[in-house]
Amino acid sequence: MTENKSFQLGTIGALTLSVVSSVSIVICNKALMSTLHFIFATTLTSWHLLVTFCSLHVALSLKLFEHKPIDFQTNIGFGILNGISIGMLNLSLGFNSVGFYQMTKLAIIPCTVLLETLFLGKTFSRSIKLSLGCLLLGVGIATITDLQLNMLGSCLSFLAVITTCVAQIMTNTIQKKYKISSTQLLYQSCLYQALTLLISGPFLDRFLTNQNVYSFEYTPKVVGFIVLSCLISISVNFSTFLVIGKTSPVTYQVLGHLKTCLVLAFGYSLLQDPFSWRNILGIMVALVGMILYSYYCSQESQAKTEEASVTSQRKEAESDPLLNVENGTPMTNELPLSKGTAWEVDKDLHA
């Protein structure tokens, strides 16, 4: 019971850290790109990852966490795939309307559910699917404004969805397979992500903006916001791996849409961004979907925990005949379903 409570507190902490850090970096980057006109998103992301790697390397030298190596091919493949997914998302935004880009982000959840069902044998209840549908509907109402289609943009969006889904599923799978923490995985993979984007970022940004990142005028204010953005990104990158490791890729995507709604609400309340009743309605519907998703996940998790506990006690009863004698049951390998058996004792323990 204590371990389960500790796990729940750790999960809540990871979710809170992810929301706070992500909303903070969006606000910082909005000021950097909209006000100061530094519009080189991919290159900025590569700096984020490089700073994250350097900070984790310092933490490792101070023995704040233990280095636990994993298979080299898995590590470099995972790092490069994450870098590609970020580049693809930026290209999708560059070649599509904002509305279609939001549709691309919405498609990540059903695609993740489909991939986990087909290749990992994971099942999702009807309640979970309905709550996800409610969430997606709300985010769609709040964010989608137009759906201008073009062939190149559609292909890039498809690749962005696939690479993002696979990368997030791999994050969860690798952590469980190698039994490593989010910090250990992030330390080993973020250097390859950073190198992928450091090489491709300036070319990608020039292709999208017709400007050269190295010829930009770096005033003290711009440098200050870039440094602040990089510092916040350490928390963002760490919390991303932490949330996916403790929950699932689907839960992380649900959290991402919650962040979108919070950013919209923050922009309206403090920054006086344009807002409408459609935005308010969409945010409310999305919040209902998120609350339902959290509730159903909690219920299913609790049911699985109780089932595992009962199964564990049954196995203990089968392997220890003396336990059956103490409970008034004859010393036998069978567990007859009559009064006084271990099965009924289990029920009393959990009443």
N, C-alpha and C positions, 0 to 999 in steps of 0.2 A: 504493500500500500504506500509506504514511504517513497519507494523508487518511482512508483507511478505518479505520485504528487510532484516529485522532483522533476520528472520528465515533462509534466504539464506546465510547470513554472518555467522550465527552460524553453519550451515551445512558445509560450506567451511572450517571454523576453525576446526571443528571436524575431517573432512577428512584429513586436513593438519597435525593435531596433530597425527592422527593415522598412517599416512605414515612415518612421521619423527621418531616417537618413535619406530615403528616396525622395520624400517630399522636399527636404532641405536642399538636395542637390538639384532638383528640378527648378526651384526658385532661384538658386545661385546661377545655374546655366541659362535661365531665362533672362536674367539681368545681363549676363555675359554676352549672349547672342543677340538679344533684342535691343538692348540699350547701348552696349559697347561694340556691337556688330562683329564680334568674333564668331564666325559661322562655320568653323571647321570641326564638325562634331566627331568624325572618325579619328582624326589626329588627337583631339582632346581625350577621347576614350583610351587611346594608346598610352597617353601620359598618365591617365588614371591608373591603368594596370601596372605601369612601370613603377609608379610611386607605391602602389600596394605591395608589389614584390619587394621593393627595397625596405619597406617598413616591416614586412614579415621576416626578411632576412636578419634585420636587426633584432627582432623579437626572438628568432631562433638562436642567435649568438648569445642572447641574454638568458637562454634556456627557459623561455616562457612557454614553449611547446616543444614536443619531440618530433624530429624528422623521421618519417616512416615512408621509405621509398616504395613505389609501385612500378609495375611493368613499364619500361621505357616507351614501347610502341603505343600502349594505351594512353600514357601520359601526354606524349606529343600529339597524338591524333586527337585527343580530347581538347587540348589547348588550341590547336589550329582550328578545330571545328567551332569552338566558341568564338574565336576571332572572326571566322567567316560569317557566322550567324549575325554578329554585330554589323559587319560590313553590308550584308544583304538587307538588314532592316533599314540601314541608312539609304541604300540604293532604292529600296521600295518607297521610302518617303520622298526621295528626290524625283522619282519617275511617276508618282501617282498623286492624286489629290489627297488632301488630309482625310477626307471621308473614307476613301478606299484604303488608306493606310490604317485607319482605325478598324476597318473590317478585317484587315490582315491580322492585326493583333487579337481581335476577337476569335479568329479562326484557330489560334494556337490551342485553346482549351479543348474543343472537340477533336482536333487532330491528335493531341496528346492522349486523350481518352481512347481514341481509336487505336493508336499505336500500342498503348499499354495493354489493351484488350487482345489485340491480334498477336503480339510478339512476347508479352510477359504473362499472359493468362490472367490478368487482373480483371476483377468484376466490379461494376458500379451499380448500386441499387437504383430503383426508379426514383426514390426520393432525392438522391444526390443529383441525378440527371435533371429532374425538374427544377431543383434549386439553382443549378448551373444555367439552365435555360432562362430562368427569371433574372439572374445576374447579367447574362449576356444581352438580354432584351433591354434592361435598364441602361447599361453602358452604351448600347447602340443608340438608344433614344437621346442620351445626353451628349454624345460626341460626334455621331455621324451626320454630316451636313450635305454631302454630295457624293455621288458614285460615278466619277468619270473614268471610263475603262480605256486601256490601251494594251496591246499585245505584250510589249516589252515590260511594262510595269506589272502586268499580271504574272508573267513568268518570274520576275524578280520577287514578287510577293509570295508566290508558291515556294520558291527556294528558301526564302526567309522563314516561312512557317515551318518547313520540313527541318531545316538545320537547327532552328531554335528548339523545336520539340525534341529532336534527338539529343541535342546538347544537354537539355535539362533532365531528360530521362537518364542519360549517362551519368550526370552528377549524382543522382540518387542511387543508381546501380553501383557505381564505383565505390562510393562511400560504404555501402553495405557489403559489397564483395570483399574489399580489402580491409574492412573494419578500421577505416581511418576517419579522422575528424574533418570538419569543414575547413579548419585552418590548415591542416596538413595537405589536403587536396588543393586548396587555393594557392598555397605556397609553391607547389610543384607545377601547377598548370598555368598560372597567370603570366609567367615569363614568356611562354610560348604564345599566349594570347597577345601580349604586349608587342612581341617581335612581329607577329603577323600583321598587326594594325600599324605598327611603326613603319613597316615597309610599304604597305598598301594605302595607308591613310592619306598621306599628302597627295598621291595621285587621284584617289577617290574623291577627296574634297575639291581638288582643282576641277575634276570632271563635273562635279555637281554645282560648283559655285563660280567657276571661271576666275577664281582668285588663288594666289599662291600663299600658303600658310606661312612660309618663311619670309615673305616680303611684307607681311602685315606690320603695322606700327604698334609695337608693344609698349604702351604707356604704363606708368606705375599702377594705375587703377586696373588696367587689363591684367597685368601680371598678378596683382593682388587677388582678383577674382579667380584667376586660373589656379593659383596656389590653394585658395579656399576650396575650390571645386575638387582638386586632387585630394585634399585632406578628407573631405566628406566622402569621397569615393572609396576610401579604405573601408569605412563602415558599410557602405553600400555593397561592395563586392563580398565582404566577409559575411554580411547578413544574408545575401542571396544564397550562398553555399550552405549557410547554417539552416535556413528555412527549408530548402529542398531536402537536405539531409535528415532533418527532424520530421518533416511532413511528407510531401510528395510534390512532383512537378505541377500537378493540377492545382493544389492548394496555393502554390507560389503564384500561378497565373491569376487565381482568384484574388490574391492579395494585391497583385499588380493592378487589377481593375479598381480595387478599393483606393489605391494610391491615385489613380486617374481622377476618381470622383472627388477625393480630398483636394487635389491640386486645383480642380475646377472651382470648388467651393472657396478655397483660399484666394484664388485669383479674383473671385467676385466680391468677397467680403473685405479684403484688405487692399487689393490692387485695382479695384473698380473695373475689372474686365467686363466686356459685354456679356450679358446673361439673359436668359429667357425662362418662361415657365416650362418650356420643353426640357431645358437643362435640369431644372429643379425636379420635375417629374422623373426624368431618367435616373438621377442620383438616388431618389427615394426608392424606385423600383430595384435598382442595383443593390442598395443597402438591405432591402428585404431579402433578395436572393442570397446575399453574403451571409446574413444572419441565419437563414434556413440551412445553407450549406454547412456553416459552423455547427449548428445544432445537430444535424443529421450525422455529421462526421463524429461528433462527440458521443452520440448515442451508439453508433456502430462500433467505435473504439472501445467504449465501456463494455458492450456486449461481448466483443472478442476477448477482452481482458478477463471477464468473468468465466467465459467458456474455457480459456486456457488454464485458469486457476483450478476449475473443476476437473479438467482432464489431468492436470498435474497431480492432484490429490488422489484421483482414481489409480494412476500409475503407482503412486507411493503405496496405496493400499494393496495393490496386486503384488508388489515386490516385497512387502513386509507383512507376513502372516500375523505377527504379534499385534499389529495395529488392529486387525480384524477381531482378535481375541478381546482386546481392551474395549472394543465397541460392541461386544456381545455377539460376534459372528464367529462360527466355527473356523478352524484353521484349514482353509481350502483355497485353491487358486481361483475358484469361481466366485462371482459376486451376485448371489441371488437377490432379486428385487423384492425383498420382504422387509418388514419392520426391523430396524436396528442395523441395517446394512450400511456399508461405507457410503453408498450413494445418497441415502437419506441424511447421514451425518453431514455430508458436504452441503446439502441444501440448508441444514440448520446453521451451519457456519456462515452462510451467505444470506441468511434471512435478514 
